[in-house]
């Protein structure tokens, strides 16, 4: 049975960590390739609107809550098992979804979009699972 008996402080800390990782990734590591993948050179150097800050934070919180519930439900408490779980769910859900989202007519370079976004989502899922497990 699924449980809500999770460490909510760990969930919050993980969501904040994902927000910081996302800011570093999208604003520091890949801003030019990201704009190129979207065909939006006008994005370079622009200050992000509030939705582009609050939205990823909320999404990271939801992913982290799901990870916390699944890790707890599956009785995963060893870091190695948590990272295997994070890799499987990261590739199976997040990376696959990134490429699925990329394959639409509004993204002019879908493969580039997937290649530059997928590593962030996989890494963020591993970080989430690591934090949740370390603080369990």
C-alpha positions as CSV (number, residue, x, y, z in Angstrom):
1,X,0.0,0.0,0.0
2,X,1.2,3.5,-0.8
3,X,2.0,5.7,2.2
4,X,2.3,9.4,2.9
5,X,4.6,8.6,5.9
6,X,7.6,10.3,4.4
7,X,10.2,12.8,5.5
8,X,8.6,16.0,4.3
9,X,11.8,18.0,5.1
10,X,13.7,15.7,2.8
11,X,11.1,16.3,0.1
12,X,11.4,20.0,0.5
13,X,15.2,19.9,0.5
14,X,15.2,17.7,-2.6
15,X,12.8,20.0,-4.5
16,X,15.0,23.0,-3.7
17,X,18.1,21.1,-4.8
18,X,16.3,20.2,-8.1
19,X,15.5,23.9,-8.6
20,X,19.1,24.9,-8.1
21,X,20.3,22.1,-10.4
22,X,17.8,23.2,-13.0
23,X,18.9,26.8,-12.8
24,X,22.5,25.9,-13.2
25,X,21.7,23.5,-16.1
26,X,19.3,25.7,-18.1
27,X,20.9,29.1,-17.3
28,X,24.6,28.1,-17.1
29,X,25.3,24.9,-19.0
30,X,22.9,24.8,-21.9
31,X,21.3,28.2,-22.6
32,X,22.6,28.5,-26.2
33,X,21.8,24.9,-27.3
34,X,18.4,25.1,-25.5
35,X,17.5,28.3,-27.4
36,X,18.8,26.7,-30.7
37,X,16.7,23.5,-30.0
38,X,13.6,25.6,-29.6
39,X,14.4,28.0,-32.5
40,X,14.2,30.9,-30.0
41,X,17.4,33.0,-30.2
42,X,15.3,35.7,-28.5
43,X,15.5,33.8,-25.2
44,X,19.2,34.4,-24.8
45,X,19.9,36.7,-21.9
46,X,16.3,37.3,-21.0
47,X,15.3,37.3,-17.4
48,X,12.9,34.3,-16.8
49,X,9.3,35.1,-16.1
50,X,7.9,34.0,-12.8
51,X,6.1,30.9,-14.3
52,X,9.5,29.6,-15.5
53,X,10.7,29.7,-11.9
54,X,7.6,28.6,-10.0
55,X,6.5,25.9,-12.6
56,X,9.7,23.8,-12.4
57,X,9.8,24.2,-8.6
58,X,6.2,22.8,-8.4
59,X,7.0,20.0,-10.9
60,X,10.2,19.1,-9.0
61,X,8.1,18.9,-5.8
62,X,5.6,16.6,-7.4
63,X,8.4,14.3,-8.8
64,X,10.1,14.3,-5.4
65,X,6.9,13.4,-3.6
66,X,6.3,10.6,-6.0
67,X,9.9,9.4,-5.5
68,X,9.5,9.6,-1.7
69,X,6.3,7.6,-1.7
70,X,7.7,4.9,-4.1
71,X,11.0,4.6,-2.3
72,X,9.1,4.1,1.0
73,X,6.5,1.8,-0.4
74,X,9.1,-0.4,-2.1
75,X,11.2,-0.4,1.2
76,X,14.2,1.0,-0.6
77,X,16.6,2.3,2.0
78,X,20.1,1.4,0.7
79,X,21.7,4.2,-1.4
80,X,22.7,1.8,-4.2
81,X,19.2,0.5,-4.5
82,X,17.8,4.1,-4.5
83,X,20.2,5.1,-7.3
84,X,19.1,2.0,-9.3
85,X,15.5,3.0,-8.7
86,X,16.3,6.6,-9.7
87,X,18.0,5.5,-12.9
88,X,15.2,3.1,-13.9
89,X,12.4,5.6,-13.2
90,X,14.5,8.5,-14.6
91,X,15.1,6.8,-17.9
92,X,11.8,5.0,-18.0
93,X,9.6,8.0,-17.2
94,X,11.5,11.3,-17.3
95,X,13.9,10.7,-20.2
96,X,11.3,9.0,-22.3
97,X,8.8,11.8,-21.6
98,X,11.4,14.5,-22.6
99,X,11.9,12.9,-26.0
100,X,8.1,12.4,-26.4
101,X,7.5,16.1,-25.7
102,X,10.3,17.0,-28.1
103,X,8.7,15.2,-31.0
104,X,6.1,17.7,-32.0
105,X,5.9,20.4,-34.7
106,X,6.6,23.2,-32.3
107,X,10.2,22.1,-31.5
108,X,12.3,22.6,-34.6
109,X,15.2,20.4,-33.4
110,X,13.6,17.6,-31.4
111,X,16.7,15.4,-31.1
112,X,18.8,18.2,-29.8
113,X,16.1,19.2,-27.4
114,X,16.0,15.6,-26.0
115,X,19.8,15.2,-25.9
116,X,20.3,18.4,-23.9
117,X,17.3,18.1,-21.6
118,X,17.3,14.3,-20.8
119,X,20.6,14.4,-18.8
120,X,19.2,17.1,-16.5
121,X,16.0,15.0,-15.8
122,X,18.0,11.8,-15.2
123,X,20.5,13.6,-13.0
124,X,17.8,15.4,-11.1
125,X,16.0,12.1,-10.4
126,X,19.2,10.5,-9.1
127,X,19.8,13.5,-6.8
128,X,16.2,13.4,-5.6
129,X,16.4,9.7,-4.7
130,X,19.8,10.2,-3.1
131,X,18.6,13.0,-0.9
132,X,15.4,11.2,0.1
133,X,17.3,8.0,0.9
134,X,20.1,9.7,2.8
135,X,17.5,11.5,5.0
136,X,15.2,8.6,5.5
